[in-house]
Amino acid sequence: MTYNLTEGHLDAPADVSVTDGLSARLGIALPSDYLDFLRQHNGGEGFIGGNYIIFWKAEELADFNRGYEVEKYAPDILLFGSNGGGEGYGFDIQSAAMPIVRIPFIGMERRYATPVAKDFPDLFAKLAIPL
């Protein structure tokens, strides 16, 4: 799949050594479509439609999740980015399908996670819908 921002930039591909061992390092079998994204673009930021998004680099995932204390406040969610403001985007790893959710950073609790997309390509499709 080709991923496009309406404004902004997507970074160069992640190093193969990073993507190949990422699931093992995180202890989570990441969705193949997300790994494909990282193989094309190791992060980036900009607008998809009217929605701003920052995709974290593969090397940053563990540090950002640890820094936001996601496991403590929102167990079974793995964040991979944010809206540049008060919300993060992540995978709900409690579900085998690993849908994408949006969750507030302030008052982060699993119960406040809002379903956004069924998978990574769907995230781009949903965010592209005019506000």
C-alpha positions as CSV (number, residue, x, y, z in Angstrom):
1,M,0.0,0.0,0.0
2,T,1.1,3.6,-0.6
3,Y,0.7,5.9,2.3
4,N,0.2,9.6,1.7
5,L,-0.1,12.8,3.8
6,T,-2.0,15.8,2.4
7,E,0.6,18.0,4.0
8,G,3.8,17.1,5.8
9,H,6.4,14.4,5.3
10,L,6.9,10.7,5.8
11,D,10.5,9.6,6.7
12,A,12.7,7.2,4.8
13,P,12.3,3.4,5.5
14,A,13.4,2.0,8.8
15,D,16.5,-0.1,8.8
16,V,15.7,-3.8,8.2
17,S,17.5,-4.8,11.4
18,V,15.1,-2.6,13.4
19,T,11.9,-3.8,11.8
20,D,12.9,-7.5,11.7
21,G,13.3,-7.6,15.5
22,L,10.8,-5.0,16.6
23,S,8.0,-7.4,17.5
24,A,10.3,-9.5,19.6
25,R,11.8,-6.5,21.4
26,L,8.4,-5.2,22.2
27,G,7.0,-8.6,23.1
28,I,4.0,-8.0,20.8
29,A,3.3,-9.5,17.4
30,L,2.8,-6.3,15.5
31,P,0.3,-6.1,12.6
32,S,1.9,-6.9,9.3
33,D,0.4,-3.7,7.7
34,Y,2.1,-1.6,10.4
35,L,5.5,-3.3,9.8
36,D,5.0,-2.7,6.1
37,F,4.5,1.0,6.8
38,L,7.7,1.1,8.8
39,R,9.6,-0.6,6.0
40,Q,8.4,2.2,3.8
41,H,8.4,5.1,6.3
42,N,10.1,5.1,9.7
43,G,7.9,7.8,11.1
44,G,6.9,11.2,9.9
45,E,4.3,13.8,10.5
46,G,1.7,15.9,8.8
47,F,-2.0,16.0,7.9
48,I,-4.2,13.3,6.6
49,G,-7.2,15.2,5.5
50,G,-7.8,17.7,8.3
51,N,-6.2,15.5,11.0
52,Y,-2.7,16.1,12.2
53,I,-0.7,13.0,13.1
54,I,2.9,12.2,14.2
55,F,4.1,8.7,13.5
56,W,6.9,7.7,15.9
57,K,10.0,6.0,14.6
58,A,10.3,2.2,15.2
59,E,13.3,2.9,17.5
60,E,11.2,5.3,19.7
61,L,8.2,3.0,20.3
62,A,9.5,1.4,23.5
63,D,10.8,4.6,25.0
64,F,7.6,6.7,24.3
65,N,5.4,3.9,25.6
66,R,7.5,3.7,28.8
67,G,7.7,7.5,29.1
68,Y,3.9,7.9,28.9
69,E,3.6,4.9,31.3
70,V,1.1,3.3,29.0
71,E,1.3,-0.1,30.6
72,K,0.4,1.4,33.9
73,Y,-2.5,3.6,32.8
74,A,-3.8,1.8,29.7
75,P,-2.7,-1.8,29.8
76,D,-2.8,-3.7,26.5
77,I,-2.4,-0.6,24.3
78,L,0.7,0.1,22.3
79,L,1.0,3.6,21.2
80,F,2.7,4.4,17.8
81,G,2.1,8.1,17.5
82,S,0.0,11.1,18.5
83,N,-2.0,14.0,17.1
84,G,0.6,16.4,18.2
85,G,-1.7,17.6,21.1
86,G,-3.2,15.7,23.9
87,E,-4.0,12.3,22.3
88,G,-2.1,9.2,21.3
89,Y,-2.8,6.6,18.6
90,G,-2.1,3.0,19.3
91,F,-3.1,-0.6,18.8
92,D,-5.5,-2.3,21.2
93,I,-3.5,-5.5,21.7
94,Q,-6.2,-7.0,23.9
95,S,-8.0,-7.9,20.7
96,A,-6.5,-10.4,18.3
97,A,-7.5,-8.0,15.4
98,M,-5.4,-5.2,17.1
99,P,-7.7,-2.3,16.0
100,I,-6.4,1.3,16.3
101,V,-7.6,3.5,19.1
102,R,-7.1,7.1,20.1
103,I,-6.5,7.8,23.8
104,P,-5.9,11.0,25.8
105,F,-2.5,11.5,27.4
106,I,-3.9,13.4,30.3
107,G,-6.2,11.1,32.3
108,M,-5.0,8.2,30.2
109,E,-7.2,5.2,31.1
110,R,-8.0,2.2,28.9
111,R,-11.8,3.0,29.3
112,Y,-11.2,6.3,27.4
113,A,-9.7,4.6,24.4
114,T,-11.9,5.4,21.3
115,P,-11.8,3.0,18.4
116,V,-10.6,4.8,15.2
117,A,-9.8,2.2,12.6
118,K,-9.7,-1.6,12.0
119,D,-6.1,-1.5,10.7
120,F,-3.3,0.7,9.5
121,P,-4.6,1.3,6.0
122,D,-8.0,2.0,7.4
123,L,-6.5,4.7,9.7
124,F,-5.4,6.6,6.7
125,A,-8.8,6.2,5.1
126,K,-10.7,7.3,8.2
127,L,-8.5,10.3,8.9
128,A,-8.8,11.5,5.3
129,I,-12.6,11.8,5.7
130,P,-13.4,15.6,5.9
131,L,-14.1,16.8,9.4
